[in-house]
Amino acid sequence: MTLALSLGTGAALLALWLDCRFEDWRPSSLLHRIAHVALAYVARRLMTAGAGHLVGEDPSDTQRFGIVFLVFLPGIMYAFLSGLWLMRALGDAGGVDRH
């Protein structure tokens, strides 16, 4: 299992846990949920572009792990969480019964 697959799976599971645990944090309207997806896209683009500038030319292993777990994991988790919110909103708009 590669680090990327583990990181993606962990971020998706954390996003699912956050959504189930803190239901009151969900945006109420479809427009707000779409805005969160757009913000997650911008955050992902900025974190991939800016990660190289944070560690410099020759990063140590500690710096690499710091970037992965302090920058990439929250960004990927936010992308999964906002996508989950959008899927819930689209399911509610389409009248899909989750029970």
C-alpha positions in Angstrom: 0.0 0.0 0.0 1.6 3.3 -1.0 1.6 6.5 1.0 -0.7 8.2 -1.5 -3.3 5.5 -1.2 -3.0 5.4 2.6 -3.3 9.2 2.8 -6.3 9.3 0.5 -8.1 6.5 2.4 -7.3 8.1 5.7 -8.5 11.5 4.6 -11.8 10.0 3.2 -12.4 8.1 6.5 -11.6 11.2 8.6 -14.0 13.3 6.4 -16.8 10.7 6.8 -16.2 10.6 10.6 -16.3 14.4 10.8 -19.5 14.5 8.8 -21.2 11.9 11.0 -19.9 13.3 14.3 -20.5 17.0 13.7 -23.8 17.1 11.7 -24.5 20.7 12.8 -21.4 21.9 10.9 -22.9 21.0 7.5 -23.7 24.0 5.3 -27.4 24.5 5.1 -27.9 25.6 1.5 -26.8 24.1 -1.8 -25.0 27.3 -2.8 -22.9 27.2 0.3 -22.0 23.5 -0.4 -21.0 24.4 -3.9 -18.9 27.2 -2.6 -17.1 24.8 -0.3 -16.3 22.5 -3.2 -14.9 25.5 -5.1 -12.8 26.5 -2.0 -11.5 22.9 -1.7 -10.4 23.0 -5.3 -8.6 26.3 -4.8 -7.0 25.0 -1.6 -5.8 21.8 -3.3 -4.3 23.8 -6.2 -2.5 26.2 -3.7 -1.2 23.4 -1.5 0.4 21.5 -4.3 1.9 24.7 -5.8 3.1 26.0 -2.5 4.4 22.9 -0.8 7.7 23.1 -2.6 8.2 26.7 -1.4 7.6 25.7 2.2 10.3 23.1 2.4 13.0 24.6 0.2 15.6 22.9 -2.0 16.7 20.0 0.1 14.1 19.1 2.7 14.7 16.7 5.6 12.5 13.8 6.3 10.9 15.7 9.2 10.0 18.5 6.9 8.5 16.1 4.3 6.4 14.4 6.9 5.3 17.7 8.3 4.1 18.9 4.9 2.3 15.7 4.2 0.5 15.6 7.6 0.0 19.3 8.2 -0.7 20.5 4.7 -1.8 17.7 2.4 -3.9 15.6 4.8 -6.2 18.5 5.9 -6.5 19.7 2.3 -7.5 16.3 1.0 -9.8 15.8 3.9 -11.5 19.1 3.2 -11.9 18.1 -0.4 -13.6 14.8 0.6 -15.7 16.5 3.2 -17.0 19.2 0.8 -17.7 16.6 -1.8 -19.7 14.6 0.7 -21.7 17.6 1.6 -22.4 18.3 -2.0 -23.5 14.6 -2.6 -25.8 14.9 0.4 -27.4 18.1 -0.9 -27.9 16.6 -4.4 -29.4 13.5 -2.9 -31.8 15.6 -0.8 -32.7 17.7 -3.8 -33.4 14.6 -5.9 -35.5 13.1 -3.1 -33.2 10.1 -2.4 -34.2 8.4 0.8 -31.1 7.4 2.9 -33.0 5.2 5.3 
